[in-house]
Amino acid sequence: MDPDALTKRIDALAFPARQRFLAGTSRSPAGTPALTTLLERLNAQPGVTRSWVLLTEALTLAVAALRRRADLLPPLRRIAELADRPVLAWQAANRLVRWLADRDRTRPDLLTAAQALTDTPAGAELAVAIMARAGGDTGWPRPCRALPTTLRAHPDPDVRDRALRTTIVPE
């Protein structure tokens, strides 16, 4: 089905029908091109994207659609853009921690991606989440320790909180 036509149909749905649609998409394979296109189109609709319920679902799918071996920075930047509210940023970071749980957390590009994400509060939360998972698996080398330590002084209180909760050296 054409993603434009599907987006128009979703926009015309009543709220309960929209909920049923979202329940169905959360069980769909997230990496499929049609679903990814649909997500992008849904997120481009002003009336749709501002619904925190839809954004939560979109962020869940966006994290699930991350590729194991691809460059993570572009999709993580997009996730940070979508997570423009504190609760959404926190949820996206938590989902990213779970996504990283069964991935190779020793990839050198994780530190690079985390360092590049710190320009927004949501990106900084994702950066701390990456380092919280990857740092321990790499023995917390100096560059990995530096990022959460620096973000403990971030102007956003939620970023500071997540960074402060990151245990770098167990006592």
MDAnalysis code that builds the backbone (N, CA, C; Angstrom):
import MDAnalysis as mda
import numpy as np

u = mda.Universe.empty(513, n_residues=171, atom_resindex=np.repeat(np.arange(171), 3), trajectory=True)
u.add_TopologyAttr("name", ["N", "CA", "C"] * 171)
u.add_TopologyAttr("resid", np.arange(1, 172))
u.add_TopologyAttr("resname", ["MET", "ASP", "PRO", "ASP", "ALA", "LEU", "THR", "LYS", "ARG", "ILE", "ASP", "ALA", "LEU", "ALA", "PHE", "PRO", "ALA", "ARG", "GLN", "ARG", "PHE", "LEU", "ALA", "GLY", "THR", "SER", "ARG", "SER", "PRO", "ALA", "GLY", "THR", "PRO", "ALA", "LEU", "THR", "THR", "LEU", "LEU", "GLU", "ARG", "LEU", "ASN", "ALA", "GLN", "PRO", "GLY", "VAL", "THR", "ARG", "SER", "TRP", "VAL", "LEU", "LEU", "THR", "GLU", "ALA", "LEU", "THR", "LEU", "ALA", "VAL", "ALA", "ALA", "LEU", "ARG", "ARG", "ARG", "ALA", "ASP", "LEU", "LEU", "PRO", "PRO", "LEU", "ARG", "ARG", "ILE", "ALA", "GLU", "LEU", "ALA", "ASP", "ARG", "PRO", "VAL", "LEU", "ALA", "TRP", "GLN", "ALA", "ALA", "ASN", "ARG", "LEU", "VAL", "ARG", "TRP", "LEU", "ALA", "ASP", "ARG", "ASP", "ARG", "THR", "ARG", "PRO", "ASP", "LEU", "LEU", "THR", "ALA", "ALA", "GLN", "ALA", "LEU", "THR", "ASP", "THR", "PRO", "ALA", "GLY", "ALA", "GLU", "LEU", "ALA", "VAL", "ALA", "ILE", "MET", "ALA", "ARG", "ALA", "GLY", "GLY", "ASP", "THR", "GLY", "TRP", "PRO", "ARG", "PRO", "CYS", "ARG", "ALA", "LEU", "PRO", "THR", "THR", "LEU", "ARG", "ALA", "HIS", "PRO", "ASP", "PRO", "ASP", "VAL", "ARG", "ASP", "ARG", "ALA", "LEU", "ARG", "THR", "THR", "ILE", "VAL", "PRO", "GLU"])
u.atoms.positions = np.array([
    [0.849, -1.182, 0.000],
    [0.000, 0.000, 0.000],
    [0.891, 1.240, 0.000],
    [0.455, 2.248, -0.675],
    [1.175, 3.516, -0.739],
    [1.221, 4.158, 0.649],
    [2.442, 4.518, 1.151],
    [2.525, 5.122, 2.487],
    [1.721, 6.408, 2.628],
    [1.591, 7.225, 1.554],
    [0.797, 8.453, 1.636],
    [-0.672, 8.134, 1.909],
    [-1.189, 7.167, 1.189],
    [-2.588, 6.793, 1.370],
    [-2.810, 6.220, 2.769],
    [-1.863, 5.411, 3.235],
    [-1.988, 4.830, 4.565],
    [-1.923, 5.911, 5.639],
    [-1.040, 6.874, 5.464],
    [-0.937, 7.969, 6.429],
    [-2.243, 8.755, 6.482],
    [-2.840, 9.042, 5.340],
    [-4.106, 9.776, 5.307],
    [-5.207, 8.999, 6.018],
    [-5.206, 7.689, 5.821],
    [-6.223, 6.874, 6.495],
    [-6.028, 6.891, 8.011],
    [-4.790, 6.812, 8.444],
    [-4.512, 6.828, 9.881],
    [-4.919, 8.160, 10.486],
    [-4.613, 9.259, 9.771],
    [-4.979, 10.586, 10.259],
    [-6.487, 10.737, 10.407],
    [-7.242, 10.028, 9.586],
    [-8.695, 10.140, 9.626],
    [-9.325, 9.249, 10.697],
    [-8.550, 8.370, 11.292],
    [-9.094, 7.451, 12.289],
    [-9.476, 8.166, 13.572],
    [-10.475, 7.668, 14.225],
    [-10.809, 8.131, 15.569],
    [-9.722, 7.623, 16.513],
    [-9.627, 8.222, 17.685],
    [-8.547, 7.871, 18.610],
    [-8.502, 6.375, 18.944],
    [-9.632, 5.699, 19.275],
    [-9.548, 4.264, 19.579],
    [-9.025, 3.444, 18.394],
    [-9.419, 3.830, 17.188],
    [-8.923, 3.109, 16.013],
    [-7.431, 3.358, 15.835],
    [-6.981, 4.564, 16.117],
    [-5.561, 4.879, 16.034],
    [-4.777, 4.036, 17.049],
    [-5.364, 3.829, 18.236],
    [-4.716, 2.982, 19.242],
    [-4.586, 1.545, 18.738],
    [-5.636, 1.034, 18.100],
    [-5.563, -0.324, 17.564],
    [-4.496, -0.418, 16.488],
    [-4.375, 0.610, 15.649],
    [-3.338, 0.611, 14.624],
    [-1.957, 0.551, 15.265],
    [-1.749, 1.381, 16.281],
    [-0.435, 1.406, 16.944],
    [-0.131, 0.079, 17.616],
    [-1.126, -0.547, 18.194],
    [-0.905, -1.853, 18.812],
    [-0.457, -2.858, 17.758],
    [-1.020, -2.760, 16.566],
    [-0.614, -3.661, 15.484],
    [0.786, -3.371, 14.982],
    [1.182, -2.096, 14.894],
    [2.513, -1.783, 14.386],
    [3.590, -2.142, 15.387],
    [3.268, -2.146, 16.671],
    [4.301, -2.485, 17.649],
    [4.661, -3.962, 17.571],
    [3.830, -4.764, 16.915],
    [4.151, -6.181, 16.735],
    [4.731, -6.449, 15.352],
    [4.849, -5.422, 14.514],
    [5.390, -5.588, 13.171],
    [6.902, -5.571, 13.209],
    [7.545, -6.200, 12.212],
    [9.002, -6.126, 12.172],
    [9.436, -4.683, 11.923],
    [10.129, -4.101, 12.893],
    [10.412, -2.672, 12.876],
    [11.339, -2.242, 11.758],
    [12.168, -3.134, 11.264],
    [13.150, -2.728, 10.284],
    [12.636, -2.715, 8.851],
    [11.374, -3.057, 8.643],
    [10.884, -3.109, 7.278],
    [10.821, -1.714, 6.676],
    [11.199, -1.572, 5.408],
    [11.197, -0.242, 4.784],
    [9.830, 0.434, 4.803],
    [8.759, -0.325, 4.612],
    [7.423, 0.274, 4.602],
    [7.091, 0.876, 5.960],
    [7.419, 0.165, 7.034],
    [7.133, 0.682, 8.367],
    [7.995, 1.890, 8.679],
    [9.251, 1.843, 8.277],
    [10.134, 2.984, 8.505],
    [9.616, 4.207, 7.760],
    [9.194, 4.032, 6.513],
    [8.637, 5.136, 5.735],
    [7.373, 5.666, 6.392],
    [6.530, 4.765, 6.845],
    [5.294, 5.175, 7.506],
    [5.596, 5.972, 8.766],
    [6.556, 5.512, 9.555],
    [6.939, 6.244, 10.761],
    [7.391, 7.659, 10.435],
    [8.230, 7.794, 9.425],
    [8.715, 9.116, 9.041],
    [7.552, 10.008, 8.614],
    [6.625, 9.442, 7.870],
    [5.485, 10.244, 7.413],
    [4.550, 10.606, 8.572],
    [4.336, 9.662, 9.472],
    [3.512, 9.965, 10.641],
    [4.156, 11.066, 11.477],
    [5.454, 10.998, 11.616],
    [6.150, 11.986, 12.432],
    [6.207, 13.351, 11.761],
    [5.958, 13.401, 10.474],
    [5.956, 14.676, 9.757],
    [4.600, 15.376, 9.855],
    [3.592, 14.684, 10.356],
    [2.256, 15.254, 10.458],
    [2.133, 16.021, 11.776],
    [1.943, 17.346, 11.738],
    [1.913, 18.131, 12.974],
    [0.870, 17.669, 13.987],
    [-0.312, 17.341, 13.570],
    [-1.346, 16.930, 14.506],
    [-1.082, 15.565, 15.106],
    [-0.346, 14.748, 14.404],
    [-0.081, 13.394, 14.871],
    [1.149, 13.361, 15.766],
    [2.202, 14.043, 15.361],
    [3.473, 13.897, 16.077],
    [3.441, 14.488, 17.467],
    [2.576, 15.403, 17.740],
    [2.586, 16.010, 19.066],
    [1.877, 15.154, 20.098],
    [1.275, 14.083, 19.696],
    [0.661, 13.170, 20.642],
    [1.755, 12.338, 21.298],
    [1.907, 12.440, 22.617],
    [2.981, 11.710, 23.284],
    [2.805, 10.204, 23.143],
    [1.562, 9.721, 23.024],
    [1.338, 8.287, 22.845],
    [1.941, 7.839, 21.521],
    [1.673, 8.592, 20.460],
    [2.224, 8.234, 19.162],
    [3.740, 8.387, 19.141],
    [4.250, 9.426, 19.785],
    [5.696, 9.600, 19.836],
    [6.367, 8.475, 20.605],
    [5.757, 8.031, 21.676],
    [6.316, 6.913, 22.437],
    [6.413, 5.673, 21.554],
    [5.343, 5.393, 20.816],
    [5.358, 4.242, 19.907],
    [6.397, 4.426, 18.802],
    [6.471, 5.633, 18.256],
    [7.447, 5.895, 17.194],
    [8.866, 5.711, 17.707],
    [9.141, 6.171, 18.916],
    [10.478, 6.020, 19.487],
    [10.800, 4.556, 19.768],
    [9.825, 3.813, 20.232],
    [10.026, 2.383, 20.460],
    [10.418, 1.699, 19.164],
    [9.688, 2.002, 18.103],
    [9.978, 1.405, 16.809],
    [11.313, 1.892, 16.244],
    [11.614, 3.167, 16.440],
    [12.873, 3.714, 15.913],
    [14.076, 3.063, 16.582],
    [14.007, 2.839, 17.888],
    [15.120, 2.167, 18.575],
    [15.209, 0.713, 18.124],
    [14.067, 0.053, 18.013],
    [14.069, -1.346, 17.571],
    [14.604, -1.496, 16.153],
    [14.457, -0.456, 15.342],
    [14.891, -0.514, 13.947],
    [16.372, -0.205, 13.763],
    [17.075, 0.159, 14.826],
    [18.508, 0.422, 14.701],
    [19.207, -0.824, 14.174],
    [20.139, -0.616, 13.273],
    [20.871, -1.731, 12.668],
    [22.094, -2.077, 13.510],
    [22.388, -3.355, 13.588],
    [23.512, -3.822, 14.396],
    [24.857, -3.306, 13.886],
    [25.053, -3.277, 12.601],
    [26.378, -2.973, 12.063],
    [26.439, -1.643, 11.314],
    [25.366, -0.966, 11.197],
    [25.343, 0.298, 10.452],
    [25.805, 1.453, 11.340],
    [26.037, 2.592, 10.702],
    [26.390, 3.804, 11.431],
    [25.193, 4.196, 12.297],
    [25.402, 4.294, 13.589],
    [24.305, 4.578, 14.514],
    [23.998, 6.059, 14.658],
    [24.940, 6.929, 14.304],
    [24.738, 8.354, 14.571],
    [23.524, 8.951, 13.868],
    [23.326, 8.765, 12.559],
    [22.144, 9.386, 11.928],
    [20.811, 8.950, 12.548],
    [20.572, 7.649, 12.753],
    [19.280, 7.313, 13.364],
    [19.172, 7.772, 14.821],
    [20.290, 7.784, 15.549],
    [20.233, 8.266, 16.929],
    [19.945, 9.763, 16.979],
    [20.470, 10.513, 16.020],
    [20.131, 11.952, 15.946],
    [18.635, 12.128, 15.699],
    [18.077, 11.298, 14.825],
    [16.643, 11.379, 14.523],
    [15.817, 11.022, 15.757],
    [16.252, 10.008, 16.490],
    [15.561, 9.633, 17.718],
    [15.612, 10.792, 18.711],
    [16.770, 11.436, 18.821],
    [16.899, 12.586, 19.731],
    [15.976, 13.732, 19.304],
    [15.803, 13.932, 18.009],
    [14.884, 14.971, 17.523],
    [13.450, 14.655, 17.922],
    [13.061, 13.391, 17.786],
    [11.695, 12.993, 18.122],
    [11.437, 13.063, 19.625],
    [12.468, 12.807, 20.417],
    [12.328, 12.793, 21.880],
    [12.520, 14.199, 22.422],
    [11.652, 15.099, 22.005],
    [11.818, 16.517, 22.336],
    [11.162, 16.916, 23.657],
    [10.672, 15.962, 24.416],
    [10.116, 16.217, 25.737],
    [10.911, 15.376, 26.742],
    [11.075, 15.853, 27.960],
    [11.904, 15.112, 28.918],
    [11.492, 13.650, 29.108],
    [10.200, 13.396, 29.233],
    [9.770, 12.016, 29.456],
    [10.070, 11.154, 28.230],
    [9.954, 11.713, 27.039],
    [10.261, 10.954, 25.827],
    [11.750, 10.661, 25.724],
    [12.577, 11.644, 26.089],
    [14.031, 11.436, 26.058],
    [14.424, 10.331, 27.038],
    [13.819, 10.364, 28.222],
    [14.117, 9.350, 29.233],
    [13.701, 7.962, 28.723],
    [12.505, 7.866, 28.126],
    [12.027, 6.586, 27.598],
    [12.920, 6.090, 26.462],
    [13.305, 6.980, 25.566],
    [14.165, 6.582, 24.449],
    [15.515, 6.087, 24.963],
    [16.065, 6.766, 25.956],
    [17.345, 6.336, 26.525],
    [17.203, 4.961, 27.181],
    [16.118, 4.741, 27.893],
    [15.895, 3.427, 28.516],
    [15.758, 2.338, 27.462],
    [15.079, 2.633, 26.378],
    [14.934, 1.643, 25.305],
    [16.280, 1.376, 24.642],
    [17.083, 2.409, 24.502],
    [18.408, 2.234, 23.911],
    [19.290, 1.352, 24.797],
    [19.192, 1.515, 26.112],
    [19.949, 0.665, 27.035],
    [19.556, -0.799, 26.817],
    [18.252, -1.052, 26.700],
    [17.800, -2.435, 26.470],
    [18.249, -2.945, 25.107],
    [18.229, -2.080, 24.084],
    [18.674, -2.485, 22.744],
    [20.157, -2.850, 22.773],
    [20.944, -2.092, 23.492],
    [22.378, -2.351, 23.570],
    [22.710, -3.617, 24.361],
    [21.774, -4.096, 25.163],
    [22.049, -5.229, 26.045],
    [22.530, -6.460, 25.284],
    [22.003, -6.713, 24.110],
    [22.437, -7.907, 23.374],
    [23.180, -7.558, 22.088],
    [23.830, -6.406, 22.095],
    [24.655, -5.979, 20.964],
    [26.114, -5.905, 21.392],
    [26.991, -5.723, 20.423],
    [28.416, -5.567, 20.714],
    [28.644, -4.160, 21.262],
    [28.836, -4.068, 22.558],
    [29.005, -2.766, 23.201],
    [30.454, -2.312, 23.224],
    [31.331, -3.076, 22.596],
    [32.735, -2.668, 22.524],
    [33.054, -1.980, 21.194],
    [32.044, -1.751, 20.378],
    [32.254, -1.084, 19.086],
    [32.841, 0.305, 19.314],
    [33.929, 0.642, 18.621],
    [34.531, 1.964, 18.827],
    [33.617, 3.117, 18.399],
    [32.700, 2.862, 17.474],
    [31.829, 3.946, 17.012],
    [30.775, 4.332, 18.045],
    [30.575, 3.541, 19.093],
    [29.615, 3.917, 20.128],
    [30.069, 5.172, 20.868],
    [31.357, 5.241, 21.212],
    [31.876, 6.429, 21.889],
    [31.774, 7.643, 20.979],
    [32.122, 7.474, 19.715],
    [32.044, 8.577, 18.757],
    [30.608, 9.080, 18.624],
    [29.656, 8.154, 18.515],
    [28.241, 8.541, 18.401],
    [27.789, 9.246, 19.677],
    [28.159, 8.703, 20.838],
    [27.751, 9.314, 22.104],
    [28.306, 10.734, 22.225],
    [29.559, 10.921, 21.868],
    [30.164, 12.254, 21.953],
    [29.472, 13.240, 21.020],
    [29.016, 12.776, 19.871],
    [28.373, 13.652, 18.896],
    [26.928, 13.991, 19.261],
    [26.343, 13.261, 20.188],
    [24.932, 13.453, 20.527],
    [24.694, 14.466, 21.639],
    [25.719, 15.001, 22.242],
    [25.546, 15.781, 23.470],
    [25.059, 17.210, 23.252],
    [24.736, 17.591, 22.033],
    [24.346, 18.978, 21.758],
    [22.895, 19.304, 22.124],
    [22.067, 18.298, 22.396],
    [20.690, 18.542, 22.834],
    [20.444, 17.728, 24.103],
    [19.464, 18.112, 24.922],
    [19.177, 17.309, 26.117],
    [18.828, 15.855, 25.791],
    [17.996, 15.638, 24.795],
    [17.623, 14.262, 24.443],
    [18.838, 13.492, 23.939],
    [19.647, 14.135, 23.120],
    [20.859, 13.491, 22.629],
    [21.819, 13.170, 23.758],
    [21.932, 14.085, 24.709],
    [22.815, 13.854, 25.855],
    [22.321, 12.672, 26.688],
    [21.006, 12.529, 26.830],
    [20.472, 11.370, 27.557],
    [20.823, 10.079, 26.825],
    [20.710, 10.094, 25.495],
    [21.094, 8.911, 24.719],
    [22.582, 8.630, 24.888],
    [23.389, 9.689, 24.914],
    [24.844, 9.531, 25.066],
    [25.180, 8.868, 26.395],
    [24.543, 9.320, 27.467],
    [24.801, 8.718, 28.779],
    [24.344, 7.256, 28.780],
    [23.209, 6.978, 28.149],
    [22.713, 5.604, 28.081],
    [23.712, 4.706, 27.355],
    [24.271, 5.202, 26.270],
    [25.267, 4.423, 25.524],
    [26.479, 4.147, 26.405],
    [26.969, 5.183, 27.049],
    [28.169, 5.013, 27.874],
    [27.905, 4.157, 29.100],
    [26.700, 4.233, 29.659],
    [26.372, 3.409, 30.819],
    [26.483, 1.929, 30.468],
    [26.079, 1.571, 29.257],
    [26.163, 0.177, 28.814],
    [27.555, -0.167, 28.303],
    [28.097, 0.676, 27.438],
    [29.365, 0.357, 26.777],
    [30.573, 0.554, 27.688],
    [30.526, 1.512, 28.583],
    [31.669, 1.806, 29.439],
    [32.090, 0.625, 30.289],
    [31.130, -0.007, 30.919],
    [31.444, -1.147, 31.766],
    [32.035, -2.311, 30.995],
    [31.574, -2.505, 29.776],
    [32.071, -3.622, 28.967],
    [33.471, -3.368, 28.424],
    [33.886, -2.127, 28.409],
    [35.226, -1.813, 27.900],
    [36.185, -1.460, 29.034],
    [35.756, -1.639, 30.276],
    [36.612, -1.350, 31.412],
    [36.726, 0.130, 31.739],
    [35.779, 0.909, 31.287],
    [35.746, 2.349, 31.507],
    [37.071, 3.039, 31.182],
    [37.531, 2.953, 29.926],
    [38.720, 3.724, 29.564],
    [38.448, 5.221, 29.722],
    [39.493, 6.001, 29.793],
    [39.370, 7.431, 30.076],
    [38.326, 8.143, 29.203],
    [38.298, 7.960, 27.874],
    [37.278, 8.679, 27.078],
    [35.849, 8.294, 27.463],
    [35.644, 7.034, 27.826],
    [34.295, 6.603, 28.234],
    [33.915, 7.195, 29.580],
    [34.876, 7.330, 30.485],
    [34.604, 7.930, 31.796],
    [34.336, 9.424, 31.664],
    [35.025, 10.063, 30.729],
    [34.941, 11.520, 30.611],
    [33.537, 11.990, 30.237],
    [32.870, 11.257, 29.381],
    [31.563, 11.719, 28.900],
    [30.511, 11.794, 30.017],
    [30.231, 10.708, 30.751],
    [29.233, 10.861, 31.818],
    [29.688, 11.821, 32.910],
    [30.994, 11.872, 33.156],
    [31.499, 12.800, 34.172],
    [31.217, 14.235, 33.756],
    [31.465, 14.559, 32.508],
    [31.188, 15.904, 31.985],
    [29.692, 16.204, 32.017],
    [28.879, 15.207, 31.662],
    [27.434, 15.430, 31.593],
    [26.784, 15.533, 32.969],
    [27.514, 15.232, 34.013],
    [26.989, 15.432, 35.363],
    [26.819, 16.913, 35.690],
    [27.417, 17.761, 34.867],
    [27.271, 19.211, 35.034],
    [26.417, 19.811, 33.913],
    [25.689, 18.990, 33.180],
    [24.859, 19.458, 32.059],
    [23.769, 20.399, 32.584],
    [23.386, 21.416, 31.799],
    [22.338, 22.337, 32.247],
    [20.957, 21.682, 32.406],
    [20.701, 20.588, 31.704],
    [19.405, 19.921, 31.814],
    [19.404, 18.988, 33.031],
    [18.443, 19.150, 33.950],
    [18.445, 18.337, 35.171],
    [18.262, 16.840, 34.911],
    [17.516, 16.473, 33.872],
    [17.321, 15.054, 33.585],
    [18.613, 14.406, 33.088],
    [19.371, 15.138, 32.293],
    [20.660, 14.628, 31.828],
    [21.604, 14.470, 33.019],
    [21.634, 15.488, 33.871],
    [22.483, 15.410, 35.073],
    [22.107, 14.193, 35.914],
    [20.811, 13.975, 36.088],
    [20.350, 12.854, 36.897],
    [20.800, 11.520, 36.307],
    [20.607, 11.345, 34.998],
    [21.022, 10.090, 34.360],
    [22.530, 9.911, 34.472],
    [23.280, 10.984, 34.271],
    [24.740, 10.891, 34.364],
    [25.179, 10.562, 35.791],
    [24.506, 11.163, 36.774],
    [24.848, 10.875, 38.166],
    [24.514, 9.444, 38.560],
    [23.518, 8.870, 37.919],
    [23.126, 7.485, 38.211],
    [24.037, 6.472, 37.519],
    [24.892, 6.919, 36.649],
    [25.814, 6.030, 35.944],
    [26.994, 5.706, 36.848],
    [27.125, 4.449, 37.190],
    [28.210, 4.015, 38.060],
    [29.445, 3.729, 37.206],
    [30.472, 4.525, 37.428],
    [31.697, 4.353, 36.659],
    [32.657, 3.411, 37.403],
    [32.794, 3.608, 38.697],
    [33.660, 2.741, 39.510],
    [32.819, 2.242, 40.682],
    [32.559, 0.934, 40.730],
    [31.785, 0.425, 41.864],
    [32.572, 0.560, 43.151],
    [31.855, 0.873, 44.210],
    [32.537, 1.048, 45.523],
    [32.377, -0.188, 46.375],
])
